[in-house]
Amino acid sequence: MTENKIDDPAPEKKERKKRGYISRLFKVLRGKESAEIESPAEETDEHPAVEETMTATAHEKEAPKEETVSQEEQKPKVAARPRKKTRPSKQKKPRTDSLTAREKTETAREKTEKAKVEKKTTEEPRAKNVVQKLLINTEEPEECRIALLENGKVESFHVQTVVWTQTKGNIYKGKIVSVEPNLQAAFVDIGTEKNGFLPFSDIHPEYYCKDVPPDTHWKALKIQDVIRKGQEVLLEVVKEPTGNKGANMTTYLSLPGRFTVLMPGSDSHGISRKLDDDTRSKLRKMVGSLNLPEGIGYIIRTASKNATKTSLSKDLKYLLNLWQEIKNLGQSESAPALIYKEQNIISRFLRDHFTSDIKEILVDSEDALKQVKSFLDLFTVRQKKTIVKQHKGSRPIFNSFNVEDQIEQIYQSTVSLPSGGSIVISPTEALVAVDVNSGRTSKDRDFESSIFLANMEAAEELARQLRLRDLGGLIVVDFIDMRVQRNIREVEKKMKASMKRDKAKIDISRISKFGLMQISRQRLGPPVQTGSYRVCDHCQGRGVVQSVETQVLVYLRRIQTGVTRKNVKRVECCFPIEIAQYMLNRKRSELAELEAKNDVNILIVADPAMTPLQEEIDFLTE
């Protein structure tokens, strides 16, 4: 059978030539042929790097078997991409200057040190630009205020007045007045207006009135079986009383110091998680060498990062002496009685919030100056870098630094943002609602970028407002709807990063499809307005009052209902001026008709001392 021969067109020749080149390439990679391959011109243009790799690989196959090379030498050195479209150059010799293990370790160490230096270099300018000042205003005896400023901006604010003082941290000797099996809790008389609430989980086993196996969990018991009415206990306030609820109590006492927290009756030991591993092990050895008595637990605070063994020893010694005094008073005093009162606001703030970043402390009274200096005496000379001064200007200390306006902003519901937007904070009984408004942010801007900017500013400012106002519980934030998922993730990251400075326990959810973010925040104390504001007598906390017309109609219907009773001869009404004037001028005919129809006499009297919601309506039979 004769085979028809057909002249191959040019494309078919190129295709066969290309297939032959690829076939020989695979053979070379398998070591079957030499690396000297001539590739088509078009292949040289498209894959020069592949050809260089192929050449070096073939050279490796031809190396003598008795020659031993390291793993680093076996790797071919790929040549750079040729500038001109030419055939690949001849194969290069394999690399013979491999690094030893020691040199590799030193190189990796140098890279790590270089990365640390670069990171430190990038972070140092930001840290140097932040200037922290602490202002303490105690000039007037009715109020003590503390403000922490960062570059002139209030970042923390605390106030204590004669109307309200903190009871959290106080230790009482109380008497159990009732045991509630349904609540699995007890109510304790501590000598205040409201009894304290003591959950069963917060009762130490040493107060059980009958023997219980040591390993028994409290959930396996019933409070009515181990606690009896009239029993005396030593307990501490862990949550301030709110509304009709009394203070939350616990019998697991804790005495906080500058560097440590002492926990009598506990065998647990802990170190702050914010410290690195080396510092934690160092502090653990320090405290272990101090030989604490049995039955005393402790927690090493974050402030002890640079503390010396002498400082830790002084702090623990003070707390142990304090606990001995509390224990002696608890045995001698009769319940109910206050055994230990928490320190004042200045000492408490310095103990819990002072850091070396505070460069200057300004006070306006001699007593406050002495307290601050006595606190700084706990530090060594090397650690004393904070300047303490007494403010003696003609203007008040807060007005001199433009703090009063910022404090007033804390009590407002609307907070402005730099780009023109705003956030509205509305605390309710169940949660705190926060609404983000774009305002003028979207003016002359792209829509998506403008709402992204407003949400980023709102996330940073909201974290600051939550700290300043100490808002706790469930917080729901309604961000402006964003379409780009990347922007949504950035707002979430900004919110989490801004909340890291908060000392309270926080849990943050992701932004839902409705644009809502849920935040759960631990309340460290009462709301900031406690002691400075009271419920309005006019609106009773609602924020609005009825209009004059509505109130007049309500009172008129009450008069109309009352005059229909038997034996009513006279109606005496006393109203605020606006209500009385409206009735006498606008409702004169209605009043006259009621008098004629029911044979009564209606008297309207205006009292300027009355508030808008006050009224007096008397129905007389004579």
C-alpha positions in Angstrom: 0.0 0.0 0.0 1.5 3.2 -1.1 1.4 6.1 1.2 0.5 9.5 -0.2 3.2 12.0 0.3 2.1 15.6 1.0 4.4 18.5 1.3 4.2 19.8 4.9 3.3 23.5 5.1 5.5 25.8 7.2 3.3 25.7 10.4 3.3 21.9 10.5 7.1 21.8 10.2 7.4 24.3 13.1 5.0 22.2 15.2 7.0 19.0 14.6 10.2 20.8 15.4 8.7 22.2 18.6 7.4 18.7 19.7 10.9 17.3 19.1 12.5 20.0 21.2 10.1 19.4 24.1 10.7 15.6 23.9 14.5 16.1 24.0 14.0 18.5 26.9 12.2 15.8 29.0 15.0 13.3 28.1 17.6 15.7 29.3 15.8 16.2 32.6 15.8 12.5 33.0 19.6 12.3 32.3 19.3 10.5 29.0 20.9 13.1 26.7 23.4 15.8 26.8 22.3 19.4 27.7 23.6 20.8 24.4 20.2 21.3 22.7 19.4 23.8 20.1 16.0 25.3 20.6 13.9 27.1 18.1 14.2 30.8 18.0 10.7 31.4 19.2 11.3 29.1 22.3 14.5 31.0 23.1 12.5 34.2 23.2 9.8 32.9 25.5 11.6 30.6 28.0 15.2 31.7 28.5 15.1 31.0 32.3 13.9 27.4 31.7 16.8 26.8 29.3 19.3 28.0 31.8 17.9 25.7 34.5 18.0 22.8 32.0 21.6 23.4 31.1 22.7 23.5 34.8 20.7 20.3 35.5 22.4 18.4 32.7 25.8 19.5 34.0 25.0 18.1 37.5 24.3 14.7 35.9 27.8 14.6 34.3 29.6 15.3 37.6 31.9 12.4 38.8 30.2 10.0 41.3 33.2 10.0 43.7 33.0 13.7 44.3 31.1 14.6 47.5 29.3 18.0 47.7 27.0 19.5 50.2 23.3 20.0 49.7 23.9 23.7 49.1 26.4 23.0 46.4 24.1 20.6 44.6 21.6 23.4 43.9 22.3 25.0 40.5 22.9 28.7 40.3 20.4 30.0 37.8 21.7 32.7 35.6 19.9 36.0 35.2 17.5 36.6 32.3 19.5 37.5 29.1 18.9 41.0 27.9 19.1 40.1 24.2 17.0 37.4 22.6 19.9 35.0 21.9 20.8 31.4 22.5 21.5 30.5 26.2 25.1 30.7 27.3 27.2 27.7 28.3 26.5 26.0 31.5 28.0 27.4 34.7 29.9 25.5 37.3 28.0 24.6 40.5 28.3 26.8 43.5 31.1 25.6 45.9 31.1 28.4 48.5 28.3 26.9 50.7 27.7 28.3 54.3 28.4 26.2 57.3 25.7 25.7 60.0 27.4 28.2 62.3 27.5 30.9 59.6 23.9 30.2 58.8 23.0 30.7 62.5 24.9 33.9 62.7 23.3 35.2 59.5 19.8 34.4 60.8 20.7 36.1 64.1 21.9 39.2 62.3 18.7 39.4 60.3 16.6 39.1 63.5 18.6 41.8 65.2 18.3 44.0 62.1 14.5 43.5 62.1 14.3 44.4 65.8 16.3 47.6 65.2 14.1 48.5 62.3 10.9 47.9 64.3 12.3 49.9 67.2 13.2 52.7 64.8 9.7 52.8 63.4 8.1 52.7 66.9 10.3 55.3 68.6 9.1 58.4 66.8 5.4 57.6 67.7 6.3 57.0 71.4 8.3 60.2 71.6 5.5 62.3 70.2 3.1 61.2 73.0 3.3 63.5 76.0 1.2 62.4 79.0 0.3 64.8 81.9 -1.7 64.0 85.0 -3.9 66.8 86.4 -5.3 66.5 90.0 -7.9 69.0 91.0 -8.6 68.9 94.8 -8.9 72.6 95.5 -12.5 72.4 96.7 -13.4 69.9 99.5 -16.7 68.8 97.8 -15.0 67.3 94.7 -11.8 65.6 93.6 -11.1 65.2 89.9 -8.3 63.5 88.0 -7.6 63.8 84.3 -4.9 62.1 82.2 -3.9 64.0 79.1 -2.2 62.8 76.0 -1.0 65.7 73.9 -3.7 67.8 75.5 -6.5 65.3 74.9 -8.3 63.8 77.8 -7.8 60.0 77.8 -8.9 59.1 81.3 -11.2 61.0 83.8 -12.1 60.1 87.4 -14.2 62.1 89.8 -15.3 61.6 93.5 -17.8 63.9 95.3 -19.1 64.2 98.8 -22.5 63.1 97.5 -21.2 59.7 96.3 -18.1 57.8 97.4 -16.8 54.4 96.1 -17.6 51.4 98.2 -16.0 48.8 95.8 -13.0 47.3 97.6 -14.4 48.0 101.1 -14.3 45.1 103.5 -17.2 44.6 106.0 -18.1 42.3 108.8 -21.7 41.4 108.0 -24.5 39.2 109.3 -26.6 36.9 107.0 -30.2 38.0 107.3 -31.8 35.6 104.8 -30.9 32.6 102.8 -32.7 32.2 99.4 -32.7 28.6 98.1 -34.3 29.6 94.8 -31.5 32.1 94.1 -28.8 30.0 95.8 -27.7 33.2 97.4 -27.8 35.0 100.7 -28.5 38.6 101.7 -26.1 40.2 104.2 -26.6 43.2 106.5 -23.4 45.3 106.2 -24.7 48.4 107.9 -25.8 50.3 104.7 -29.2 51.2 103.4 -29.4 48.1 101.3 -28.4 44.6 102.1 -25.5 43.0 100.2 -26.1 40.2 97.7 -23.8 37.2 98.3 -24.0 34.3 95.7 -23.3 30.8 96.9 -20.3 30.6 94.5 -18.6 33.5 96.4 -18.8 31.9 99.9 -15.6 30.4 101.1 -15.8 26.8 102.4 -14.5 27.9 105.8 -17.9 29.5 106.5 -19.8 26.3 106.0 -21.7 25.3 109.2 -21.1 21.6 108.7 -18.2 19.4 107.6 -17.8 18.9 103.8 -15.2 16.8 102.0 -12.3 19.0 100.8 -12.8 18.1 97.1 -16.5 18.8 97.1 -17.5 21.5 94.5 -20.0 24.1 95.6 -22.4 23.1 92.8 -22.8 19.7 94.4 -24.2 21.4 97.6 -27.2 23.5 98.5 -26.8 26.8 100.3 -29.6 26.1 102.8 -27.7 23.0 104.0 -24.3 24.7 104.7 -25.2 28.4 105.5 -27.6 29.5 108.3 -29.3 32.7 109.1 -27.6 35.0 111.6 -24.1 33.7 110.7 -21.3 36.4 110.7 -19.0 36.6 107.7 -16.1 38.8 106.5 -16.8 40.0 103.0 -15.7 42.5 100.3 -17.7 44.6 97.9 -17.0 43.6 94.3 -19.8 45.6 92.6 -21.4 49.0 93.5 -25.1 49.1 94.3 -27.2 50.2 91.4 -30.9 51.3 91.5 -32.8 49.0 93.8 -30.1 46.4 93.9 -27.6 46.2 96.7 -23.9 45.7 96.4 -22.5 42.4 95.2 -20.3 40.8 97.8 -17.7 38.0 98.1 -15.9 36.3 100.9 -12.8 35.7 98.7 -10.9 38.8 99.8 -8.2 40.5 97.8 -5.9 43.3 98.9 -4.4 45.2 95.9 -1.0 46.8 96.1 1.2 48.6 93.6 3.0 45.5 92.4 1.0 42.6 93.8 -2.5 41.6 94.9 -2.7 39.5 98.1 -5.5 36.9 98.3 -6.0 35.6 101.9 -7.5 32.1 102.2 -6.4 31.1 98.7 -3.6 28.9 97.4 -3.5 30.2 93.9 -0.6 32.1 92.4 -0.6 34.1 89.2 1.4 36.5 87.1 0.0 39.1 84.6 -0.3 37.7 81.1 0.8 41.0 79.6 4.3 40.3 80.8 6.8 38.3 78.6 8.0 34.9 79.6 11.4 36.0 80.8 10.0 38.6 83.1 7.4 36.2 84.4 10.0 33.6 85.3 12.2 36.3 86.9 9.3 37.6 89.1 8.2 34.1 90.0 11.7 33.4 91.4 11.7 36.7 93.3 8.4 36.1 95.0 9.3 32.4 95.7 12.3 33.5 97.7 10.2 35.7 100.0 8.7 32.8 101.9 5.0 33.8 102.0 2.9 32.2 104.8 0.6 29.3 103.9 -2.9 30.0 102.9 -2.0 33.2 101.2 -2.3 33.5 97.4 -1.0 36.3 95.2 -1.1 37.9 91.8 1.8 39.8 90.3 0.5 42.8 88.5 1.7 44.3 85.2 3.2 47.3 87.0 5.9 45.0 88.4 7.6 44.7 85.1 10.7 46.7 86.2 10.2 46.2 89.9 13.2 45.1 92.1 13.1 42.4 94.7 13.2 45.1 97.4 10.1 46.8 96.0 8.2 43.5 95.8 9.3 42.7 99.3 8.1 46.1 100.7 4.8 45.8 98.8 4.0 42.2 100.1 5.1 43.2 103.6 2.7 46.1 103.7 -0.2 43.9 102.4 0.5 41.2 105.0 0.5 43.7 107.8 -2.7 45.2 106.5 -4.3 41.7 106.3 -3.3 41.1 109.9 -5.0 44.3 111.0 -8.2 43.4 109.1 -8.2 39.9 110.6 -7.8 41.3 114.2 -10.6 43.9 113.6 -12.9 41.2 112.1 -12.5 39.2 115.3 -13.1 42.0 117.7 -15.8 44.1 116.0 -19.5 43.2 116.1 -21.5 42.9 112.9 -22.4 44.9 110.9 -19.2 47.0 110.8 -16.9 48.5 108.2 -13.5 46.8 108.7 -11.4 48.3 105.9 -12.1 51.3 103.7 -10.6 51.5 100.2 -8.0 54.3 99.6 -9.0 57.7 98.3 -9.2 58.4 94.6 -5.7 59.9 94.3 -3.9 56.9 95.9 -6.2 54.5 94.1 -5.5 56.0 90.7 -1.7 56.1 91.2 -1.7 52.5 92.4 -3.8 51.2 89.5 -3.0 53.5 86.5 0.4 55.1 87.0 3.0 54.3 84.4 6.4 55.6 83.5 4.9 57.3 80.4 3.4 60.0 82.6 6.1 62.7 82.5 4.5 65.3 84.6 2.0 65.5 87.5 0.3 68.8 88.4 -1.7 69.3 91.6 -3.4 72.3 93.1 -3.2 71.5 96.8 -0.6 70.7 99.4 -2.3 67.5 100.6 -2.4 66.1 97.0 1.3 67.0 96.6 2.3 65.1 99.7 0.3 62.0 98.5 1.9 62.0 95.1 5.4 62.4 96.5 4.9 59.6 99.1 3.8 57.3 96.3 6.8 58.1 94.1 9.1 57.3 97.0 8.3 53.6 96.4 10.4 53.8 93.2 14.2 53.8 93.0 16.1 56.9 92.0 16.7 55.5 88.5 12.9 55.0 88.0 11.9 58.4 89.2 11.5 60.2 85.9 8.2 61.9 86.6 8.1 65.7 87.5 5.7 66.7 90.3 4.6 70.3 90.5 2.0 72.4 92.3 -0.2 74.6 90.1 -0.2 78.2 91.4 -1.6 80.1 88.4 -4.5 82.5 88.7 -6.7 80.3 86.5 -8.0 76.9 87.8 -5.8 74.0 86.8 -8.3 72.4 84.4 -9.1 75.7 82.7 -5.4 76.3 82.1 -5.2 73.2 80.0 -8.6 73.5 78.3 -9.9 70.4 80.0 -13.3 71.7 81.2 -14.8 71.7 77.7 -13.6 68.1 77.1 -15.1 67.0 80.4 -18.5 68.6 79.5 -18.4 66.6 76.2 -18.3 63.4 78.2 -21.8 64.1 79.5 -23.2 64.8 76.1 -24.9 62.2 74.0 -23.4 63.4 70.7 -19.6 63.3 70.0 -18.2 65.1 66.9 -15.6 63.4 64.7 -12.7 65.3 63.0 -14.0 64.8 59.4 -17.5 66.2 60.2 -19.3 63.0 61.2 -20.6 62.1 64.7 -21.5 59.3 67.0 -24.6 59.3 69.2 -24.4 57.3 72.5 -27.7 56.3 74.1 -27.6 54.2 77.3 -30.7 52.1 77.9 -31.8 49.7 80.6 -30.8 46.6 78.6 -27.8 47.9 76.5 -25.9 50.9 75.2 -26.9 51.9 71.6 -24.3 53.7 69.5 -25.1 55.2 66.1 -22.5 56.5 63.7 -23.5 59.4 61.4 -21.5 60.5 58.4 -22.6 64.2 58.6 -20.5 66.4 56.3 -17.9 63.6 55.7 -19.4 62.7 52.3 -19.2 66.2 51.0 -17.0 66.4 47.9 -15.7 62.8 48.5 -16.2 59.4 47.0 -19.2 57.7 48.8 -17.4 54.5 49.8 -14.2 56.2 51.0 -16.2 58.8 52.9 -18.2 56.3 55.0 -15.0 54.2 55.5 -13.3 57.3 56.9 -16.3 58.1 59.2 -16.4 54.5 60.5 -12.6 54.4 61.2 -12.8 57.7 63.1 -15.9 56.4 65.0 -14.1 53.2 66.0 -11.2 55.1 67.5 -13.3 57.7 69.3 -15.8 55.2 70.6 -13.1 53.2 72.3 -12.0 56.4 74.1 -15.6 57.3 75.1 -16.2 53.9 76.6 -13.2 54.3 78.8 -14.1 57.9 79.8 -17.7 57.1 80.6 -17.1 53.6 81.9 -20.0 52.2 79.9 -20.4 48.4 80.5 -22.7 45.5 79.6 -23.8 45.0 76.0 -22.9 47.7 73.6 -24.4 47.7 70.1 -22.7 49.9 67.5 -24.5 50.7 64.2 -21.8 51.6 61.7 -22.6 53.1 58.4 -23.1 50.3 55.8 -20.0 49.5 53.7 -20.0 47.6 50.5 -16.3 46.6 50.3 -15.4 43.7 52.5 -11.8 44.9 52.9 -13.1 48.1 54.5 -15.3 46.2 56.9 -12.3 44.1 58.0 -10.2 47.3 58.5 -12.9 48.8 60.7 -13.0 45.7 62.8 -9.2 45.7 63.2 -9.3 49.4 64.1 -11.9 48.8 66.8 -9.9 45.9 68.4 -6.7 47.8 68.3 -8.3 50.9 69.9 -9.8 48.8 72.7 -6.5 47.2 73.7 -5.7 50.2 76.0 -8.8 49.4 78.1 -8.2 47.7 81.4 -11.7 46.1 81.4 -12.5 42.7 80.0 -13.8 43.1 76.5 -15.3 40.8 73.8 -15.9 42.1 70.3 -17.9 40.5 67.6 -17.5 41.0 63.8 -19.7 43.4 61.9 -22.9 41.7 60.8 -24.7 42.0 57.5 -26.8 44.7 59.0 -23.8 46.8 59.9 -24.0 46.1 63.6 -21.1 45.3 66.0 -21.7 43.9 69.5 -19.2 44.7 72.3 -19.3 43.2 75.8 -17.4 45.3 78.3 -16.8 44.8 82.0 -18.0 47.8 84.0 -15.1 48.9 86.3 -17.2 51.4 88.3 -20.4 53.4 88.3 -21.3 55.7 85.4 -19.2 58.9 85.3 -22.2 61.1 86.0 -22.9 59.4 89.3 -22.5 62.0 92.1 -22.4 64.9 89.6 -25.9 64.7 88.1 -29.3 63.8 89.5 -32.6 62.8 87.8 -34.6 65.8 86.5 -37.6 66.7 88.6 -39.5 67.8 85.5 -39.0 64.8 83.1 -38.0 62.1 85.6 -35.1 61.1 83.4 -37.1 60.8 80.2 -35.6 63.9 78.6 -39.0 65.3 77.4 -42.1 66.8 79.0 -45.7 67.1 77.8 -46.7 70.2 76.0 -48.9 72.8 77.7 -51.9 72.0 75.4 -51.7 68.3 76.2 -51.4 68.9 80.0 -54.4 71.3 79.9 -56.6 68.7 78.2 -55.6 66.0 80.7 -56.5 68.3 83.7 -59.7 69.4 82.1 -60.8 65.8 81.7 -60.0 65.1 85.3 -62.1 68.1 86.4 -65.0 67.0 84.1 -64.9 63.5 85.7 -64.7 64.8 89.2 -67.6 67.2 89.1 -70.0 64.5 88.0 -69.7 62.9 91.5 -72.4 63.5 94.1 -72.2 66.4 96.6 -69.2 68.1 94.9 -69.8 71.8 95.2 -66.4 73.3 94.7 -63.2 72.5 92.7 -59.9 74.2 93.7 -57.1 73.8 91.2 -53.5 75.0 91.5 -51.4 74.9 88.4 -48.1 76.3 87.0 -48.4 79.7 85.4 -48.5 78.5 81.8 -51.2 75.9 82.5 -53.3 78.3 84.5 -53.1 81.0 81.9 -54.0 78.6 79.1 -57.1 77.4 81.0 -58.3 80.8 81.9 -57.8 82.3 78.4 -58.4 79.4 76.0 -60.7 77.1 78.0 -62.9 79.7 79.7 -66.1 78.7 77.9 -65.6 75.0 78.7 -65.1 75.8 82.4 -68.2 78.0 82.5 -70.3 75.2 80.8 -69.1 72.7 83.4 -70.0 75.1 86.3 -73.5 75.7 84.9 -74.3 72.1 84.0 -73.1 70.5 87.3 -73.8 73.5 89.7 -70.2 73.7 90.9 -67.7 76.5 91.4 -64.3 75.9 89.7 -61.3 78.0 90.9 -58.0 78.2 89.0 -55.0 79.5 90.8 -51.5 80.1 89.2 -48.5 79.2 91.4 -45.1 80.4 90.0 -43.2 78.0 92.4 -44.6 74.9 90.7 -42.6 72.9 88.2 -44.2 72.1 84.8 -45.4 68.7 85.9 -46.8 69.6 89.3 -50.5 70.1 89.9 -53.1 70.1 92.7 -56.9 69.4 92.1 -59.2 69.2 95.1 -62.9 68.3 95.0 -64.8 69.8 97.9 -68.3 69.0 99.1 -68.9 72.2 101.0 
